[in-house]
Amino acid sequence: MYLKPLQIGDVTTKNNIILAPMAGITDLPFRSIVEEFGVGLVYTEMASAKAIFYGDEKTNKLLNTNGEKRPIRSANFWK
């Protein structure tokens, strides 16, 4: 496998391995585990915009990023 840094805007990842966002899978514990294996970029859980707007407690727990490496970017990072 050919690994190389990936440049996205002003962020450079250590390699080009990316963990896709997956509903019900990519919570904080899972992201922490895959980062130990050297993934260059991970995404948070897929979450409902409506649940975020109304401050749903379960959704807020899914989007927890406490203790994760920075930078953490929101969806507007891609715009």
C-alpha positions as CSV (number, residue, x, y, z in Angstrom):
1,M,0.0,0.0,0.0
2,Y,1.3,3.4,-0.9
3,L,0.9,5.9,2.0
4,K,1.5,9.6,1.6
5,P,0.4,12.8,3.4
6,L,-2.9,14.3,2.3
7,Q,-3.4,18.1,2.0
8,I,-7.0,19.4,2.6
9,G,-7.1,23.1,2.9
10,D,-4.7,24.1,5.7
11,V,-4.7,20.6,7.2
12,T,-2.1,18.0,6.3
13,T,-2.8,14.4,7.4
14,K,0.0,12.0,8.2
15,N,-1.2,9.6,5.5
16,N,-4.0,9.1,3.0
17,I,-6.0,6.5,5.0
18,I,-9.5,7.9,5.7
19,L,-12.2,6.4,8.0
20,A,-15.6,7.2,6.4
21,P,-18.4,8.5,8.5
22,M,-20.8,5.7,9.4
23,A,-24.0,6.0,11.3
24,G,-24.0,3.9,14.5
25,I,-20.3,3.0,14.0
26,T,-17.9,6.0,14.2
27,D,-18.5,7.0,17.8
28,L,-15.7,8.3,20.1
29,P,-14.4,4.8,21.3
30,F,-14.3,3.5,17.7
31,R,-12.4,6.5,16.4
32,S,-9.9,6.2,19.3
33,I,-9.2,2.6,18.4
34,V,-8.7,3.2,14.7
35,E,-6.4,6.2,15.4
36,E,-4.2,3.9,17.3
37,F,-3.7,1.9,14.1
38,G,-2.5,5.0,12.3
39,V,-5.5,6.3,10.3
40,G,-4.8,9.7,8.8
41,L,-8.3,11.2,9.0
42,V,-11.4,10.1,10.9
43,Y,-15.0,11.5,10.8
44,T,-17.5,11.8,13.6
45,E,-20.8,10.0,13.6
46,M,-23.4,10.9,11.0
47,A,-26.1,12.8,12.8
48,S,-29.5,14.3,12.1
49,A,-29.4,18.1,11.6
50,K,-32.8,18.3,13.2
51,A,-31.5,16.5,16.3
52,I,-28.5,18.9,16.5
53,F,-30.8,21.9,16.1
54,Y,-33.0,20.8,18.9
55,G,-30.1,19.9,21.2
56,D,-31.0,16.1,21.4
57,E,-28.9,14.7,24.3
58,K,-28.2,11.3,22.6
59,T,-27.0,13.1,19.4
60,N,-24.7,15.3,21.5
61,K,-23.2,12.2,23.0
62,L,-22.6,10.7,19.5
63,L,-20.8,13.9,18.5
64,N,-18.5,13.9,21.6
65,T,-14.9,14.8,20.6
66,N,-13.4,15.2,24.1
67,G,-9.7,14.2,24.2
68,E,-9.4,13.7,20.4
69,K,-6.5,15.1,18.3
70,R,-7.0,18.5,16.8
71,P,-7.9,20.0,14.4
72,I,-11.5,19.0,14.5
73,R,-13.5,20.6,11.6
74,S,-17.2,21.0,11.1
75,A,-19.0,20.2,7.9
76,N,-18.4,23.8,6.7
77,F,-14.7,23.0,6.4
78,W,-15.4,21.6,2.9
79,K,-17.1,24.8,1.7
